Amino acid sequence: MEGLKTKLKSLAAQYAEEVVNVRRHLHANPELSNQEYKTSEYIADILKDLNIPFKAGVFKTGIVALIEGKKPDKNVVALRADMDALPIKEKSEKNYCSKNDGIMHACGHDVHMASLIGTLKILNELKDEFEGTVKIIFQPAEEKSPGGAKFMIQEGALENPEPSVIFGQHVYPELDAGKIGMKPGKYMASTDEIELVIKGKGGHAAMPYALIDPVVIGSQIIVSLQQLVSRKSHFNTPTVLSFGQFIADGTYNVIPDEVRIKGTFRTFDEEWRAKALEMIENMSKSIAKGAGAECEVVIGHGYPYLVNDDEITAKAFANAVEFLGEENVVKLDLRATGEDFAYFAQAIPACFYRLGVRNIEKGINAHLHTPGFDVDESSLETGMGLMAWLALKELAQK
């Protein structure tokens, strides 16, 4: 496949400027989860221009397209990109800065879409030189639980034809542009949201004996729940329990009637996940009851933890080394962040990997989900070329 690799790299370089412009258009016109209508229309127009068959409206704004090579039934590989943006106000003077106030592609989904568009252009150009089919999935609502992946699967995104493997790619600002990272096995955490409402009896802060203080009770609950991490979780199962909101609407001398607390629980084991969430609920209610208060517990069950197939990821790692060079492919560690690609990974063998986008010399090193996030756009050539190469190598396995 050496000759095919040379052609592929040449096409990636040829399409690089065009794909950068696609990324800038998408970045300037972000849309929130389940509202990606113009984004979907834009992608559909590109597919129409390329005469690539596709189905739109898969879970509202999702798109599934097919690139058929010779003997299309021989093997099927799926490639996925997410489409939605975040409710963040961008701080940038770039000419492709978001035009939609308070909405921003701060997680790199514009890069994911543009890179996949570049990939499908490459594969469409080479479709007479490979056997099998590449299924292209543009997925909405990754940023908003329960996420779009689950519903696209329910609506048949992985059927007719059924892929044998799926690849997903995500920007990684901790890694320089031109490099990628992978990790076999467990990679990203399950993500559950916890909301506690402690109802007590408020009143004058100078008369605590006459009150049931939800502020103190809420504080006790938070501290006690940390025992789940420090005392109950097994050392082989990384676990995170963090609280980011504590609302007690009183003042200097006023204790409120109730307190609202919000947090997140993340781990890498479904049995422990279920047990821990039950313990969180029971412990919170018990502590409140013991102090004469009441605690309502609402748990929003988020994405499962993401597992990369060991065999598929090992092959992908070797194929990435072959394409990019050993110095540009790194091994990654566990991450406590979540990703609804996990639903695809539960359904079929999967590999979810990271695309380096950092360039410290150019000042491009902001973290994800921040108002100043941007990428070194040379990463797009790496991203589209590698994804096309991984698909072709996997198709060639059968």
BATILO-813346 format. One line per field, with one value per residue (C-alpha): residue in three letters; residue number from 1; x, y, z. Coordinates in Angstrom, 1 decimal. Example, Ala and Ser with C-alpha at 12.3 -4.5 7.8 and 13.67 -1.06 7.14 Angstrom:
2
residuo	c(ALA	SER)
num	c(1	2)
u	c(12.3	13.7)
v	c(-4.5	-1.1)
w	c(7.8	7.1)
END
This chain:
398
residuo	c(MET	GLU	GLY	LEU	LYS	THR	LYS	LEU	LYS	SER	LEU	ALA	ALA	GLN	TYR	ALA	GLU	GLU	VAL	VAL	ASN	VAL	ARG	ARG	HIS	LEU	HIS	ALA	ASN	PRO	GLU	LEU	SER	ASN	GLN	GLU	TYR	LYS	THR	SER	GLU	TYR	ILE	ALA	ASP	ILE	LEU	LYS	ASP	LEU	ASN	ILE	PRO	PHE	LYS	ALA	GLY	VAL	PHE	LYS	THR	GLY	ILE	VAL	ALA	LEU	ILE	GLU	GLY	LYS	LYS	PRO	ASP	LYS	ASN	VAL	VAL	ALA	LEU	ARG	ALA	ASP	MET	ASP	ALA	LEU	PRO	ILE	LYS	GLU	LYS	SER	GLU	LYS	ASN	TYR	CYS	SER	LYS	ASN	ASP	GLY	ILE	MET	HIS	ALA	CYS	GLY	HIS	ASP	VAL	HIS	MET	ALA	SER	LEU	ILE	GLY	THR	LEU	LYS	ILE	LEU	ASN	GLU	LEU	LYS	ASP	GLU	PHE	GLU	GLY	THR	VAL	LYS	ILE	ILE	PHE	GLN	PRO	ALA	GLU	GLU	LYS	SER	PRO	GLY	GLY	ALA	LYS	PHE	MET	ILE	GLN	GLU	GLY	ALA	LEU	GLU	ASN	PRO	GLU	PRO	SER	VAL	ILE	PHE	GLY	GLN	HIS	VAL	TYR	PRO	GLU	LEU	ASP	ALA	GLY	LYS	ILE	GLY	MET	LYS	PRO	GLY	LYS	TYR	MET	ALA	SER	THR	ASP	GLU	ILE	GLU	LEU	VAL	ILE	LYS	GLY	LYS	GLY	GLY	HIS	ALA	ALA	MET	PRO	TYR	ALA	LEU	ILE	ASP	PRO	VAL	VAL	ILE	GLY	SER	GLN	ILE	ILE	VAL	SER	LEU	GLN	GLN	LEU	VAL	SER	ARG	LYS	SER	HIS	PHE	ASN	THR	PRO	THR	VAL	LEU	SER	PHE	GLY	GLN	PHE	ILE	ALA	ASP	GLY	THR	TYR	ASN	VAL	ILE	PRO	ASP	GLU	VAL	ARG	ILE	LYS	GLY	THR	PHE	ARG	THR	PHE	ASP	GLU	GLU	TRP	ARG	ALA	LYS	ALA	LEU	GLU	MET	ILE	GLU	ASN	MET	SER	LYS	SER	ILE	ALA	LYS	GLY	ALA	GLY	ALA	GLU	CYS	GLU	VAL	VAL	ILE	GLY	HIS	GLY	TYR	PRO	TYR	LEU	VAL	ASN	ASP	ASP	GLU	ILE	THR	ALA	LYS	ALA	PHE	ALA	ASN	ALA	VAL	GLU	PHE	LEU	GLY	GLU	GLU	ASN	VAL	VAL	LYS	LEU	ASP	LEU	ARG	ALA	THR	GLY	GLU	ASP	PHE	ALA	TYR	PHE	ALA	GLN	ALA	ILE	PRO	ALA	CYS	PHE	TYR	ARG	LEU	GLY	VAL	ARG	ASN	ILE	GLU	LYS	GLY	ILE	ASN	ALA	HIS	LEU	HIS	THR	PRO	GLY	PHE	ASP	VAL	ASP	GLU	SER	SER	LEU	GLU	THR	GLY	MET	GLY	LEU	MET	ALA	TRP	LEU	ALA	LEU	LYS	GLU	LEU	ALA	GLN	LYS)
num	c(1	2	3	4	5	6	7	8	9	10	11	12	13	14	15	16	17	18	19	20	21	22	23	24	25	26	27	28	29	30	31	32	33	34	35	36	37	38	39	40	41	42	43	44	45	46	47	48	49	50	51	52	53	54	55	56	57	58	59	60	61	62	63	64	65	66	67	68	69	70	71	72	73	74	75	76	77	78	79	80	81	82	83	84	85	86	87	88	89	90	91	92	93	94	95	96	97	98	99	100	101	102	103	104	105	106	107	108	109	110	111	112	113	114	115	116	117	118	119	120	121	122	123	124	125	126	127	128	129	130	131	132	133	134	135	136	137	138	139	140	141	142	143	144	145	146	147	148	149	150	151	152	153	154	155	156	157	158	159	160	161	162	163	164	165	166	167	168	169	170	171	172	173	174	175	176	177	178	179	180	181	182	183	184	185	186	187	188	189	190	191	192	193	194	195	196	197	198	199	200	201	202	203	204	205	206	207	208	209	210	211	212	213	214	215	216	217	218	219	220	221	222	223	224	225	226	227	228	229	230	231	232	233	234	235	236	237	238	239	240	241	242	243	244	245	246	247	248	249	250	251	252	253	254	255	256	257	258	259	260	261	262	263	264	265	266	267	268	269	270	271	272	273	274	275	276	277	278	279	280	281	282	283	284	285	286	287	288	289	290	291	292	293	294	295	296	297	298	299	300	301	302	303	304	305	306	307	308	309	310	311	312	313	314	315	316	317	318	319	320	321	322	323	324	325	326	327	328	329	330	331	332	333	334	335	336	337	338	339	340	341	342	343	344	345	346	347	348	349	350	351	352	353	354	355	356	357	358	359	360	361	362	363	364	365	366	367	368	369	370	371	372	373	374	375	376	377	378	379	380	381	382	383	384	385	386	387	388	389	390	391	392	393	394	395	396	397	398)
u	c(0.0	3.0	1.8	-1.6	-0.1	1.8	-1.4	-3.3	-0.7	-0.6	-4.4	-4.3	-1.8	-3.9	-7.1	-5.5	-6.3	-9.8	-10.4	-9.0	-11.6	-14.3	-13.1	-13.2	-16.8	-17.9	-16.1	-17.7	-21.2	-21.5	-24.8	-25.7	-26.7	-29.8	-29.8	-27.2	-29.6	-27.4	-24.3	-26.2	-27.3	-23.7	-22.4	-25.2	-24.4	-20.7	-21.9	-24.2	-21.4	-19.3	-22.2	-21.8	-25.0	-26.2	-29.1	-29.9	-32.2	-30.8	-31.7	-32.7	-29.6	-27.3	-26.0	-24.8	-23.0	-21.5	-18.3	-18.3	-15.2	-14.9	-16.7	-18.6	-19.9	-16.4	-15.9	-17.3	-15.5	-17.2	-15.8	-17.5	-17.3	-19.5	-21.2	-22.4	-20.8	-20.8	-22.6	-19.3	-18.6	-15.5	-12.7	-10.7	-9.8	-9.5	-11.5	-13.3	-14.4	-17.9	-20.7	-23.2	-22.9	-22.4	-21.9	-18.4	-16.7	-14.5	-14.2	-12.9	-15.9	-15.4	-12.0	-13.6	-16.1	-13.7	-11.2	-13.8	-14.9	-11.3	-11.1	-14.2	-12.9	-9.7	-11.5	-14.0	-11.0	-9.5	-12.7	-11.5	-8.4	-9.9	-12.4	-15.2	-17.3	-16.6	-19.6	-19.3	-21.2	-21.8	-23.3	-25.2	-25.4	-22.2	-22.0	-25.5	-26.4	-27.8	-26.0	-26.7	-24.7	-27.2	-30.1	-28.3	-27.6	-31.3	-32.2	-30.0	-26.7	-24.8	-27.0	-27.4	-24.5	-23.1	-19.5	-17.0	-15.1	-15.5	-12.9	-13.4	-10.9	-10.8	-8.5	-5.9	-4.4	-1.9	-0.2	1.7	0.2	1.5	1.2	-1.6	-2.2	-3.9	-4.7	-6.1	-8.7	-10.4	-9.8	-12.5	-14.8	-18.5	-20.2	-23.1	-24.6	-25.7	-28.1	-28.9	-31.6	-31.4	-34.6	-34.3	-35.7	-34.2	-34.2	-32.0	-28.4	-28.0	-30.5	-29.2	-30.8	-34.2	-33.3	-32.4	-29.5	-29.2	-25.9	-24.1	-26.0	-25.0	-21.4	-21.5	-22.9	-20.2	-17.4	-18.9	-19.4	-15.7	-15.3	-16.7	-13.5	-11.0	-12.4	-14.8	-13.4	-10.9	-7.4	-7.6	-10.8	-10.0	-12.9	-13.7	-16.4	-16.5	-19.0	-19.1	-22.2	-23.4	-26.3	-27.5	-29.6	-29.2	-27.0	-24.8	-27.5	-30.0	-30.0	-32.0	-34.6	-32.9	-29.5	-28.9	-25.7	-24.5	-21.6	-20.3	-19.4	-17.0	-15.4	-14.4	-16.4	-20.2	-20.7	-18.9	-20.7	-24.1	-23.1	-21.5	-24.5	-26.8	-24.4	-24.4	-28.2	-28.5	-25.7	-27.1	-30.6	-29.4	-27.2	-30.0	-32.6	-30.2	-30.1	-33.8	-33.8	-34.8	-32.6	-33.9	-31.4	-31.6	-29.0	-28.6	-27.1	-24.6	-22.4	-20.8	-17.1	-15.3	-13.3	-11.0	-10.8	-7.4	-6.8	-8.2	-6.3	-3.0	-3.4	-4.3	-1.3	1.0	-0.7	-0.4	3.3	3.6	1.8	3.2	6.5	7.2	8.1	4.6	2.5	2.3	0.6	-2.0	-3.2	-6.7	-8.9	-11.7	-13.5	-16.5	-17.4	-20.6	-18.6	-18.6	-22.0	-20.5	-17.7	-20.2	-22.0	-19.0	-15.2	-13.8	-10.8	-11.1	-7.9	-6.5	-5.2	-2.5	-3.4	-1.0	1.6	3.3	5.4	2.2	0.6	-1.9	-2.2	-5.5	-7.4	-10.7	-13.9	-12.3	-13.1	-9.6	-9.4	-8.0	-5.9	-2.9	-4.7	-1.8	-3.3	-6.2	-3.9	-2.7	-6.2	-7.8	-4.8	-4.5	-8.2	-8.3	-5.2	-6.7	-9.9	-8.0	-5.7	-8.7	-10.6	-7.6	-7.7	-10.4)
v	c(0.0	2.3	3.8	4.4	6.1	8.4	9.3	9.8	12.2	14.1	14.5	15.6	18.3	19.3	19.7	21.3	24.9	24.1	22.1	25.0	27.2	24.7	24.7	28.5	28.6	26.1	27.9	31.2	29.7	27.4	25.9	24.4	20.8	19.6	22.9	22.1	22.7	25.1	23.0	19.9	21.7	22.9	19.4	18.0	20.5	19.3	15.7	16.6	18.4	15.2	12.9	11.0	9.2	10.2	10.2	13.4	13.8	10.9	12.0	15.5	16.9	13.9	12.7	9.2	8.9	6.0	5.9	2.6	1.2	-2.0	-5.0	-2.7	-5.6	-7.0	-4.9	-1.7	0.8	3.8	7.2	9.7	13.4	15.5	18.7	20.8	23.8	25.1	28.0	30.0	33.5	33.5	35.9	36.2	38.8	36.1	36.8	33.5	34.2	33.1	35.2	33.7	35.5	33.3	30.2	28.8	25.7	25.6	21.8	21.5	20.0	22.3	20.6	17.2	18.0	19.7	16.9	14.3	16.3	16.2	12.5	11.8	13.9	11.8	8.5	9.5	10.3	6.9	4.8	2.9	1.8	0.1	-2.6	-2.2	0.7	3.6	4.9	8.5	9.7	13.4	13.3	16.0	16.8	15.3	18.1	17.7	14.5	12.0	12.8	12.2	9.0	6.9	8.1	7.8	4.2	3.6	5.2	2.7	4.6	1.4	-0.7	-1.2	-1.7	-2.7	-1.6	-3.9	-1.1	2.7	5.4	8.8	11.7	14.5	17.5	17.5	20.8	19.1	17.7	19.5	19.7	16.9	14.4	12.0	10.0	6.7	4.4	0.9	-0.3	2.0	5.6	8.0	8.0	7.6	10.9	11.3	14.5	14.8	17.4	17.6	19.8	20.1	21.4	22.6	25.5	29.0	32.1	34.5	33.5	34.7	32.0	28.7	26.7	27.6	26.5	23.4	24.8	23.4	25.2	23.2	20.0	20.5	21.0	17.8	15.9	17.1	16.2	12.8	11.9	12.3	9.0	7.3	8.2	7.9	4.8	2.9	2.9	0.2	1.5	-0.1	1.9	5.6	7.7	11.4	13.0	16.8	19.5	22.7	24.5	25.2	27.7	29.0	32.1	33.7	36.6	37.7	37.1	35.0	31.2	30.0	27.3	25.2	24.7	23.4	21.5	20.2	17.9	15.1	11.5	9.8	6.3	3.4	0.5	0.0	-2.2	0.3	3.2	1.8	1.0	4.4	6.3	4.3	5.1	8.8	8.9	6.9	8.8	12.2	11.4	9.7	12.7	15.2	13.0	12.7	16.4	16.9	18.0	16.4	15.8	15.3	13.5	13.7	11.7	12.4	9.3	10.4	8.6	5.2	5.0	4.7	1.6	1.3	-2.2	-3.5	-5.2	-2.5	0.2	-1.7	-2.0	1.6	2.7	0.7	2.1	5.6	5.1	3.9	7.0	9.7	8.3	6.9	10.2	11.6	8.9	8.8	6.7	8.4	8.0	7.7	10.8	11.6	13.6	12.0	11.4	10.0	8.2	5.6	4.5	3.6	1.8	-0.3	-1.3	-2.3	-2.4	1.1	3.3	6.9	8.8	12.3	14.9	17.3	20.9	22.9	25.3	27.1	29.4	30.7	31.1	28.3	26.4	27.3	24.5	23.0	24.7	28.1	31.3	31.5	28.0	27.7	25.2	25.1	24.5	22.5	19.7	19.4	17.9	15.4	14.6	14.0	12.1	9.8	9.0	8.1	5.9	4.1	3.4	2.0	-0.1	-1.6	-2.3	-4.1	-6.6	-8.7)
w	c(0.0	-0.2	-3.5	-2.0	1.0	-1.2	-3.1	0.1	1.5	-1.7	-1.6	2.0	1.1	-1.9	0.1	3.1	2.3	1.3	4.5	6.6	5.0	5.8	9.4	9.5	8.2	10.7	13.5	12.6	12.5	15.6	16.7	20.1	20.7	18.8	16.9	14.2	11.3	9.2	10.0	8.7	5.6	4.9	5.2	3.0	0.3	0.2	0.0	-2.9	-4.8	-4.4	-5.5	-2.2	-1.2	2.3	4.6	6.6	9.6	11.5	15.0	13.9	12.3	12.0	8.6	7.5	4.2	2.3	0.2	-1.7	-3.2	-5.2	-3.7	-1.3	0.8	1.6	4.7	6.2	8.4	10.1	10.8	13.1	13.8	16.2	15.2	18.1	19.9	23.5	25.2	25.6	24.5	22.3	23.0	19.8	17.1	14.4	11.3	11.7	15.3	16.1	14.7	17.1	20.4	23.3	21.2	20.3	19.0	22.1	22.0	18.5	16.8	13.9	13.4	13.7	11.0	8.7	9.1	8.3	5.3	4.1	4.8	2.8	-0.1	-0.1	0.1	-2.6	-4.9	-4.1	-4.2	-7.3	-5.4	-2.3	-1.6	0.9	2.2	4.4	6.5	7.4	10.5	11.4	14.9	16.7	20.4	21.8	24.4	25.9	27.8	26.9	23.7	20.0	19.6	21.5	19.4	16.1	16.9	17.8	14.4	12.5	12.0	12.4	10.2	6.4	6.1	9.5	10.1	11.7	13.4	14.1	14.5	16.2	16.5	19.0	19.3	22.0	23.0	25.3	22.2	19.4	15.9	13.7	16.5	17.6	20.7	21.5	24.4	24.2	26.7	29.2	28.2	29.3	32.3	32.7	33.5	36.0	37.3	40.9	42.3	46.0	47.5	51.3	52.9	56.5	58.5	57.9	60.1	61.9	61.9	65.5	66.6	65.2	68.0	66.5	63.0	61.0	59.1	55.5	55.0	57.7	56.7	53.0	54.0	56.1	53.1	50.7	53.2	54.0	50.3	49.7	51.7	48.6	46.8	49.6	51.4	49.2	45.7	44.7	44.0	40.5	39.7	39.3	40.6	40.7	42.8	42.6	43.5	41.5	42.8	46.3	46.4	49.8	49.1	52.5	53.6	56.6	59.2	57.3	57.1	54.1	54.1	51.5	49.8	46.3	45.4	42.0	41.3	39.0	39.6	37.2	37.1	34.9	36.1	35.6	38.7	41.0	39.2	40.1	43.7	44.3	43.0	45.3	48.2	47.3	47.4	50.7	52.5	51.5	52.7	55.9	56.9	56.2	58.1	61.1	61.4	61.1	57.4	54.1	51.1	47.6	45.3	41.5	39.5	35.8	34.3	31.6	29.2	30.0	30.2	26.9	26.0	23.0	21.5	22.4	19.0	16.8	18.8	18.6	14.8	14.6	16.6	14.3	11.2	12.6	13.2	9.6	8.3	10.6	12.0	15.4	16.9	16.1	17.8	21.6	24.3	26.3	29.9	31.4	31.3	33.7	31.0	29.2	25.6	24.1	21.4	24.2	23.0	19.6	21.3	23.3	20.0	17.9	18.2	18.3	18.5	19.8	19.5	19.9	17.4	18.5	17.8	20.0	18.8	21.7	19.4	17.8	21.2	20.5	23.7	25.4	27.0	25.8	26.8	27.2	25.4	23.8	22.5	19.0	17.0	14.7	11.5	10.1	12.3	9.8	7.1	9.7	10.9	7.5	6.1	9.1	9.4	5.7	6.1	9.2	7.2	4.2	6.4	8.2	5.0	3.7	6.6	5.0)
END
